[in-house]
């Protein structure tokens, strides 16, 4: 299933995307629950009910008439993994960046999350704005010390993400958090594709273009650490909870790795696409002052 959060005639709802239509699923949310796909994922009975629905003119609306929003707006955790593709490691070596000996995780603050087609701000205080195409993972069943052999059973679904990065601010702190957490620097979507629709998350094509020019194209098969290994590693430290989101690293082709480096500017249109999951597309605009 493709589970979305969308706005139609000023009202934001959750829905099931079928073809070019979206079925409203608000009636399946718990009373007083936030209008968020995470609230739906937490209810297996609601998901079972959603699977039985078929889009008709009476119970759905055309996608072209809605605005898709970030499917999960306020996750408990938004964790991101650095340096996790073999081709990106090669790119880093060329730039004399050391390759870490273990998984390097950092937090993106949840206030950076924005919609799949919303504008991304170029902060006035940033001179080196960059992009990173990434596969996103939503935790379904929570847990601690999850065995890698069971880890994918804890995945509710997948999404497309751009880990927008203020490289100059990233360099200011070894934790990277500041450079990764400016408002609007976490576009995700266009929806959550449930895990049962993805036969093998380690066989997906990830690509990114800027103004139609391809900058990144790779496969999740080239990850240094698989999604299962990532979940096992993180859960050694913290309890992963339903609705937590992880982004799993970027392949080669980032702007800072070009010769000379090429950074994003106002007016640029960045499109990230992952096979089987759809695409997100965001225009870079100067941050309002």
N, C-alpha and C positions, 0 to 999 in steps of 0.2 A: 504494500500500500504506500501511497504518497500522501503524507499528512502535512497540511499547510496551516499557516495562520495568515488571515487575509482581511482586508477592509473593503466593505461594499456599502455604498450610500452612508458613509460615516460611521458604520458599526464594524468593529473588529470581532472576528469569529475564528474558530478552528474548523477545518474541513478536510474532506477526502477528495483528492484530485483523481478524476477518471477522464482520460483523454483531454478534451479541451473544456471540461466543466469541473466545478468544485461543489461537493455536497456539504451542506452545513451540518456540523456535528456538535453544536453547542449543547444539545439536549443530552449528550453522553458525558458531559463534564460534571464532576461532583458539584453540589451546591456551594456557592461562594468560592469555587476554585478559580484561579487566574485563567484568563483566556490564553492558553499556552499549550502547545503540543505536548510538553512535558507532563502536564496534568492528565492528558489523555493516555499517554504511554504508561502511566502508573496504574491504569485500570485494565487488566487483561479482559474482563468481561465487556468493557466498552469497545475494546479493539475487536473482539469477536463479533459484536453487534455491527461495527462499522464494516467489517468484511462482507456482510450480507447485503449491503446497500448497492443499488444500481442508480446511476445518474439518470434523471428524467428532467423534463422541462419544469415539472412542478416542484422538485425538491433540490434543484441545483441552479447555479448561475454560470454563465460562460466566463472562462478565465480572463478573457480580454476586458471584462467589465469589472474586475477586482484589482486591488493593489496587494500584491504578495508582500508580507512582512517577514521579519526574522521569525522562524518557526518556534524557537525557544528564546525568550527575551531575558529572563533572569535565572540562569542555571545556578545551582549551588557552587559549582566550580567550572572554570573555563581554563583548562590546562593545555599547554602547547609544547611540542617537542622540537628541539633544535637539531640541526645537522643529522638528518635521518634518511638521506638518499645517497647511494654510492656515487652518482654523478655529481651531486652537490658537494660531497666530500672532495672529489677531484677538483672541482672549481675552487673550493676553499684552500686546498694545498697550493694551487697556483697563486693565490692571494696571500700565502704565508700565514693562513689562519690555522691554528692547531686543531687537530681532530680529537674530540673528547673520547676517553676510553670507556665511557659508560653513557647511558641515556641522560640527556640534559634537559630537564623540564623547567618551565617557567609559567607564571600565571599571566593571562590577559585579564584585566579587570572587566567585569561583566558590563560596565557602563560603555564599553567600546562597541558593543553589539549593535548592528544596524541591519536593515533589510537587504534582500538580494539585489534590488535595483535602485537602492537609495544612493544619494550622493555621498562621497567620501571626502572629508575635509582635508585640505592641505594647511596645516597649522602655520601661522605666521612665524612661529619660533623654530620651524623645521626647515632645513635646507636640503635634506637628503631623504626624500620620501620614496619608499620602495614597496614592491609587491611580493607576495609569496602564495602561489597556488597550493592548496592543501585539501586533503580528504579529512572530513570531520566525522567523528564518532559520537553517538549518544548512548550513554549507559542506560540500560533497562533494569536489569536485576542488580542491585547493589551487592557489595561484599568487601571483605578484607582478606588479604593474603590469598588472592585468587590464583589457582594453578593455571599456567599458560594453556594446558590442554583443555581447560574448561572455559577459557576467557571469552571466546566468541559467543558463548551462551548468555553472557552478561551484556551483549550489545543489543540495543533496541533498534538502531537504524544508523543511517549514514547521510551526510549532506556535503555540500560544496562550500569551501571557505577561502577567504583571502586574508592571510595574516599580514595586513598592512603594517609596515614597519618604518618608524622614524629612525633611520640609521644613526644620525648624530646623537639623538637622545638614547638610543640603545647603547651606544658606546660610553655614555656617561656613567653607567652603573653595571656591575657584573651580573646583576640579576636579570637584566634586559626588560624588566616589567614596564618601566616608564616609556621606553621606546616602542613598546608593543601595545600600549593601552590608551592612546589618545581617543577621545570620543569619535565615533564612526569608523574606527580602524578595525572593526571586526564584522564585516559583512558576511552573512551566512544564509544558506537556503539552497535552492528556492523553496524546498520542502524537506521533510525527513522521509527518506525511503526506507521502509522497514527491512530489517536484516534478512528476512526470508526471500526477498526479491534479488538479493545479491549473492550469487552462488559462491564467489570467492573474492573477498575484498582485496586480496593481494594480486589481483589480475585486472586492475582498472587503469585506464589511460587518463592521465592528468595533463591538462594543457592550459596555457594562459596566453592571451594576446593583449597588446596595447595598441589602440587605434587600428585594429585589424592585423597588426604585425605579430606573428607568433614569437613569443619570447621563451616559453617553457613548454616542453612536451616530454613526458616520461611515463613510466608505469609504476604502480605501487609494488610490483614485483621487485623493484630495485631498492625498497626500503632496507635500511640496515637492521632495524628492529621491527618485526612484524607487529600488527595490531594486538595480537594475543600476547606477545612479549611485553608490549607497552602496558597493557592492562595489568599483567602480573607484576611488573616492576612498580608501577604506581601504587598498587594495592598493598604492597609491602609496607608502605609508609602511611597511607591514609585510607579510610573507608570511602569507597566509591559509592555514590548514591544515585538513585533513578533521576534522570534528567541532567546529570553532569555531562559536560561536553569536552571532548578532547580533539585537538587538531594535531596531525601526525607527521609533520615535517614537509619540506618543500624540495622539489628537484632542482637541478641546475637551471641557470638562465635568469637569475635575479639581476636587477638593475645594477647593484653594486659590483657584480661579477663581470660586467661588460667592460670592454677595453676601448675607450675610456668608460668609466661608470656613467650610466644614464638613469636619471631619477625622474619620478613622476612630477607633472606640472598641471596647473589648472587647465581644464579642457580635455585632458586625456581620458579615454574610455578603456577600462580594464575589464576583460571578460575571462572568467575562469570556468572551465568545463571539465566534468568527469563523466566517463562513460557509464551509462545506466542511471546517473543521478541528476542530469540536467546541467544548467549553467546559472551563474550569477553575473551581473554586469553593472558596473558602477562608474559614474563619472566623477573625476576629481574636480573639486571646486575650492576656491580660496575660503578659508574658515571665516565665518561672519565675526565681526569684531563688535 
